[in-house]
């Protein structure tokens, strides 16, 4: 079957300030939460594989990187603003050096014909947010609104694609070990606390902050679009013969992704939150979301693999399947053990269309990684990355298939534009289209980027 893409389709690549920018204490930037906890003895263990102090030093090399993007026909670059680089000490005092840096970055992108797509929050909350209570207090909504309004005012004439936040489950995971099989235990992300109550309050406050920022952007009438980015993936029943497994799979999805998608796209939390976790939320949590609801313009989807669940008899009435090896049609990638499942990619796009009535979907992340040599972590993995090309070749046609099935998918961003710092894995894994030598900061476009550039040219 032949598939085609719209001529104005956004072909891009993505990354975040936290994972490539570096310059952690330069240009007036304040501490983000990882800068802070990486230096505390009790939480330094989470950064044994590296700290995001320098990363690929994008802060000093962005012009060089943008030149490589242009050379390989990239149409759009998705990147995040570092909130503590703009507001290092609190919600009111703007760091002009940070604003100047991002102004030059966006100008350089536009001058090279590359459309910027900006995330306001991608995992690097300012430490002052935690010092003042964290994303569990209602004041956070006002802080986020001030930050968002400032960013829109400063950069909105050039940035026409905005996301409020990326994968907010990362913040949820600061208070519990899992964002789907929720139980007591210390979180694996900042602030590394043990509190299911704070996890769900973080969920609620971030949902309210998103809705506020979307409303502000629409009121400012800047002529662009705003949405958010979810790490959604389909959950499949372990046994199609068991009705309770089918119910479990739907509830697993509703808890993992639906606690964000429901409030942000439908104006309400899903049933699994209400019947199993309402005790951790304010009494009027559903009404607060309904009162704050503002429809966003698109949903961003980060897809890597699928999940599986089976039914149990107690709340929340599902458990994740542990024996993934029994599932056919998957091919495990090293590193994060990403299991190749292109069908799941198609399925999640159709879930967003059919269940959440998404009027526009942008694939904001998709990709695989390779492990670096642990004896020489500064050197990148192979430049001739045929496995990544195969992965992309398997997945990109699923977008065209979804478009042919009625989903309005308007863009695709590979993760990542260049090798990254990854939470919990440091610099062990290479996701990049651009390989980074961390000793010399030499940049080399991998074969996959050259392949992608040719593909973009042929489909534009």
C-alpha positions in Angstrom: 0.0 0.0 0.0 1.3 3.5 -0.9 1.2 6.2 1.7 1.8 9.9 1.3 2.3 12.9 3.6 1.0 16.4 3.4 3.4 18.9 1.7 3.4 21.1 4.8 4.1 18.2 7.2 6.6 19.2 10.0 9.6 16.9 9.7 11.7 17.6 12.8 13.9 16.3 15.6 13.7 17.1 19.3 15.6 17.5 22.6 15.4 19.5 25.8 17.5 22.2 27.5 18.0 19.9 30.5 19.5 17.1 28.3 21.8 19.0 25.9 22.2 22.6 26.9 24.8 22.3 29.7 26.2 25.7 31.0 24.4 24.8 34.2 25.8 27.8 36.1 26.5 30.2 33.2 24.7 33.2 31.9 22.8 33.9 35.1 21.0 30.6 35.1 19.7 29.3 38.5 19.7 25.8 39.8 17.2 23.4 38.4 16.0 20.4 40.5 18.6 18.0 39.0 21.4 20.5 39.5 20.4 20.6 43.1 19.8 17.0 43.9 22.9 15.8 42.0 25.0 17.6 44.6 23.3 16.3 47.8 24.9 13.3 49.3 21.6 11.5 49.9 20.5 11.7 46.3 23.8 11.8 44.4 23.4 8.1 43.8 20.8 8.9 41.1 23.6 10.7 39.2 26.3 8.1 39.4 26.3 7.9 35.6 26.7 11.6 35.1 25.3 15.1 35.9 23.7 17.4 33.4 26.3 20.1 33.9 27.8 20.2 30.4 26.0 17.6 28.3 26.6 18.2 24.6 27.3 21.9 25.4 24.5 23.0 23.1 24.6 26.4 24.9 27.9 27.2 23.2 27.5 25.0 20.0 23.9 25.8 18.9 25.0 27.6 15.8 27.1 24.7 14.7 24.2 22.3 15.4 21.7 24.4 13.6 24.0 24.3 10.5 24.0 20.5 10.6 20.2 20.6 10.9 19.9 22.8 7.8 22.4 20.7 5.9 20.1 17.6 6.5 16.9 19.4 5.5 15.3 19.6 9.0 12.1 21.6 8.9 11.5 22.0 12.6 13.4 21.7 15.9 11.6 21.0 19.1 13.4 22.2 22.2 12.6 23.4 25.7 13.3 26.7 27.5 15.0 26.3 30.8 12.7 28.0 33.3 15.6 28.7 35.8 17.6 30.3 33.0 14.8 32.9 32.6 13.8 33.1 36.2 16.8 31.9 38.4 15.7 33.1 41.8 11.9 33.3 41.9 8.8 34.0 39.8 9.3 37.7 39.3 12.9 38.6 38.4 13.7 38.0 34.7 17.3 37.1 33.8 18.0 39.2 30.7 21.1 37.2 29.7 18.8 34.1 29.5 16.3 36.0 27.4 19.1 37.2 25.1 20.4 33.6 24.6 17.0 32.2 23.6 16.3 35.2 21.4 19.5 34.5 19.5 18.7 30.8 19.3 15.3 31.4 17.9 16.6 34.0 15.5 19.2 31.6 14.2 16.7 28.8 13.7 14.3 31.1 11.7 17.2 32.5 9.6 18.0 29.0 8.6 14.4 28.1 7.7 13.9 25.9 10.7 10.6 26.3 12.6 11.1 26.4 16.4 8.7 24.3 18.6 9.1 25.2 22.2 8.3 23.2 25.4 7.9 25.5 28.5 8.7 22.7 30.9 10.7 19.5 30.2 11.7 18.1 33.6 13.9 20.9 34.9 11.8 22.8 37.4 13.7 25.6 39.2 14.9 24.6 42.6 13.2 27.6 44.0 9.9 25.9 43.1 10.7 23.1 45.5 12.0 25.4 48.1 8.6 27.2 48.1 6.6 24.0 48.3 7.0 22.3 45.0 4.5 21.5 42.2 2.0 20.4 44.9 0.9 23.8 46.0 -1.7 25.9 44.2 0.7 28.9 44.0 2.6 26.9 41.4 -0.2 27.7 38.9 0.4 31.4 39.3 4.2 30.9 39.0 3.8 28.9 35.8 1.4 31.5 34.4 3.9 34.3 34.9 6.7 32.2 33.3 4.5 31.2 30.4 3.2 34.8 29.8 6.8 36.1 29.8 8.0 33.5 27.3 5.0 34.1 25.0 5.7 37.9 25.1 9.5 37.5 24.5 9.4 34.9 21.8 5.9 34.5 20.5 6.6 36.5 17.3 9.0 33.8 16.1 7.8 30.7 18.0 4.4 29.6 16.7 4.3 26.1 18.2 4.2 25.7 22.0 3.8 22.9 24.5 3.2 23.6 28.1 5.0 20.5 29.4 6.6 17.3 28.3 5.8 13.9 29.9 4.5 15.2 33.2 4.7 11.6 34.6 8.3 12.5 35.2 7.2 14.9 37.9 4.6 12.5 39.2 7.5 10.0 39.6 9.2 12.3 42.1 6.9 10.9 44.8 6.3 7.2 43.9 8.3 4.5 42.1 5.8 4.0 39.3 3.3 6.2 37.4 1.0 3.3 36.5 1.4 0.6 39.2 1.3 3.1 42.0 2.5 2.1 45.4 4.4 3.4 48.4 8.1 4.0 47.9 10.5 6.8 47.1 10.3 8.4 43.7 13.0 7.9 41.1 13.1 11.6 40.1 13.4 14.9 41.9 12.6 15.4 44.8 12.9 11.6 45.5 10.2 11.6 48.1 7.7 8.9 49.2 4.1 10.3 49.1 1.3 9.1 46.9 -0.7 12.1 48.1 2.0 14.5 46.7 2.2 12.5 43.5 -1.5 13.0 42.8 -1.4 16.6 43.9 1.5 17.2 41.5 -0.8 15.7 38.8 -3.6 18.0 39.7 -1.5 21.1 40.0 0.3 20.5 36.7 -3.1 19.9 35.0 -4.3 23.2 36.3 -1.1 25.0 35.3 -1.4 23.6 31.8 -5.0 24.8 31.5 -4.1 28.3 32.7 -1.2 28.6 30.3 -3.3 27.5 27.4 -5.9 30.1 28.3 -3.3 32.9 28.6 -1.8 32.0 25.2 -5.2 32.1 23.5 -6.0 35.4 25.2 -2.7 36.9 23.9 -3.8 36.1 20.3 -0.2 35.5 19.0 -1.3 33.5 16.0 0.3 30.2 16.9 -0.8 26.9 18.5 -0.4 25.5 22.0 -0.7 21.9 23.3 1.1 19.5 25.6 3.2 16.4 25.2 2.3 13.0 26.7 4.3 9.8 26.7 1.3 7.7 25.7 1.4 4.1 24.5 -1.3 1.5 24.1 -1.8 -1.2 26.8 -2.9 -4.5 25.4 -4.7 -7.3 27.3 -2.4 -10.2 28.1 -5.1 -12.6 27.0 -7.7 -11.6 24.5 -9.8 -14.5 25.8 -10.1 -12.8 29.2 -12.6 -9.9 29.4 -11.0 -8.7 32.7 -7.7 -8.4 30.9 -9.3 -6.1 28.3 -10.8 -4.0 31.1 -7.4 -4.0 32.8 -5.6 -2.8 29.7 -8.0 0.2 29.3 -7.7 1.1 33.0 -3.9 0.9 32.9 -3.9 3.3 30.0 -6.3 5.6 31.7 -4.2 5.8 34.8 -0.8 6.2 33.1 -1.8 8.6 30.3 -5.4 9.4 31.0 -4.8 11.3 34.2 -3.3 13.9 31.9 -5.2 13.4 28.7 -8.6 13.4 30.5 -8.3 16.8 32.2 -6.4 18.4 29.3 -8.5 17.1 26.4 -11.9 16.2 27.9 -12.1 18.4 31.0 -12.3 15.5 33.5 -10.3 12.8 35.2 -10.9 9.2 34.1 -12.9 6.7 36.1 -9.9 4.9 37.4 -8.7 8.0 39.2 -12.1 8.7 40.7 -12.8 5.2 41.9 -9.3 4.2 43.1 -7.3 7.4 43.9 -9.8 10.2 44.8 -8.6 10.1 48.5 -5.3 11.6 47.4 -6.9 14.6 45.6 -8.9 17.6 46.8 -12.6 16.9 47.4 -13.7 19.0 44.4 -10.9 18.0 42.0 -13.2 17.2 39.1 -15.0 20.6 39.4 -11.7 22.4 39.6 -10.7 20.9 36.3 -14.1 21.6 34.7 -13.9 25.3 35.8 -10.4 25.7 34.5 -10.8 23.8 31.2 -9.5 25.4 28.0 -9.3 23.4 24.9 -5.7 23.1 23.5 -4.8 23.2 19.8 -3.0 19.9 19.5 -1.7 16.9 21.5 2.0 15.8 21.3 2.6 12.1 21.4 5.9 10.5 22.4 6.0 6.8 21.3 8.6 4.2 21.9 6.9 0.9 22.8 3.7 -0.7 24.0 2.5 -2.1 27.3 0.5 -5.1 28.6 -1.9 -5.6 31.5 -4.0 -8.3 33.1 -7.0 -8.1 35.5 -6.9 -8.5 39.2 -9.7 -8.5 41.8 -8.6 -5.5 43.9 -8.2 -1.8 43.1 -7.1 -0.5 40.7 -8.2 -3.8 39.0 -5.2 -4.2 36.8 -1.5 -5.2 37.0 1.2 -5.0 34.4 2.3 -8.1 32.6 5.8 -9.0 33.6 6.6 -11.6 30.9 7.0 -9.4 27.8 9.0 -12.2 26.1 5.8 -14.1 25.5 4.4 -11.3 23.3 5.0 -11.8 19.6 6.0 -9.2 17.1 8.4 -7.3 19.2 12.2 -6.7 18.8 14.1 -5.5 21.8 16.6 -2.6 21.4 19.5 -2.3 23.8 19.8 0.6 26.2 16.3 1.2 27.5 15.3 -2.1 26.0 12.9 -0.4 23.7 10.8 -3.1 22.0 10.1 -2.4 18.4 6.3 -2.4 17.9 5.2 -0.2 14.9 1.6 -1.5 15.2 1.5 0.1 18.7 2.5 3.4 17.1 -0.5 3.3 14.8 -2.8 2.2 17.6 -1.9 5.1 20.0 -2.5 7.6 17.2 -5.9 6.2 16.7 -6.6 6.1 20.4 -5.9 9.9 20.5 -8.2 10.4 17.5 -11.1 8.2 18.6 -11.1 8.3 22.4 -9.9 11.8 23.0 -11.2 13.5 19.7 -7.8 15.0 19.0 -8.2 17.7 16.3 -4.5 17.7 15.7 -1.7 15.2 16.7 2.0 15.8 16.4 4.4 13.0 17.0 6.8 14.8 19.3 9.2 11.9 20.0 10.1 8.5 18.5 13.4 6.8 18.3 15.9 4.3 19.7 19.2 4.4 21.5 22.5 2.5 21.5 24.8 1.8 24.5 28.2 3.4 24.7 31.3 1.5 25.5 31.4 1.7 29.3 35.2 1.7 29.2 35.2 4.8 27.0 31.9 6.7 27.5 33.2 9.9 26.0 33.2 8.4 22.5 29.9 7.9 20.6 28.5 4.7 19.3 28.7 3.7 15.6 28.1 6.5 13.1 26.8 3.9 10.6 23.6 3.2 12.5 21.6 0.9 10.2 19.4 -0.3 13.1 18.1 3.2 13.8 17.3 3.5 10.1 15.4 0.3 10.2 13.5 1.4 13.3 12.5 4.7 11.6 11.6 2.9 8.4 9.3 0.6 10.4 7.6 3.4 12.3 7.2 6.4 9.9 4.8 4.5 7.6 2.5 4.1 10.6 1.9 7.8 10.6 0.8 7.8 7.0 -1.4 4.8 7.8 -3.0 6.8 10.7 -3.5 9.8 8.4 -5.2 7.6 5.8 -7.4 6.3 8.7 -8.6 9.9 9.5 -6.1 11.0 12.1 -4.9 14.6 11.6 -1.2 14.0 12.2 0.8 17.1 11.2 4.3 16.5 12.3 7.0 14.0 13.3 10.0 14.6 15.5 12.8 12.1 16.1 14.3 11.8 19.5 16.9 13.1 19.6 18.7 15.7 17.6 22.0 14.8 19.3 23.3 12.5 22.0 21.8 13.3 25.3 22.0 13.2 29.1 19.2 10.7 30.1 17.8 10.6 33.6 19.1 7.6 35.4 21.4 6.6 32.6 23.6 9.6 32.3 25.6 9.6 29.1 25.5 5.8 28.6 23.0 5.9 25.8 23.1 7.5 22.3 19.8 8.6 20.9 21.2 11.3 18.6 21.0 11.8 14.9 24.2 13.8 15.6 26.9 11.9 17.4 28.8 13.8 20.2 32.4 13.2 21.3 32.2 14.4 24.9 36.0 14.9 25.1 36.3 17.2 22.1 32.6 18.2 21.5 33.1 17.2 17.9 29.8 16.7 16.1 29.2 14.1 13.4 25.9 13.5 11.5 25.1 9.8 11.7 23.9 7.9 8.7 20.4 8.0 10.1 20.4 11.8 9.9 21.5 11.7 6.3 18.9 9.1 5.5 16.3 11.2 7.3 17.4 14.3 5.4 16.9 12.5 2.1 13.5 11.2 3.2 12.4 14.8 4.2 13.5 16.1 0.8 11.6 13.4 -1.0 8.4 14.0 1.1 8.3 17.8 1.1 
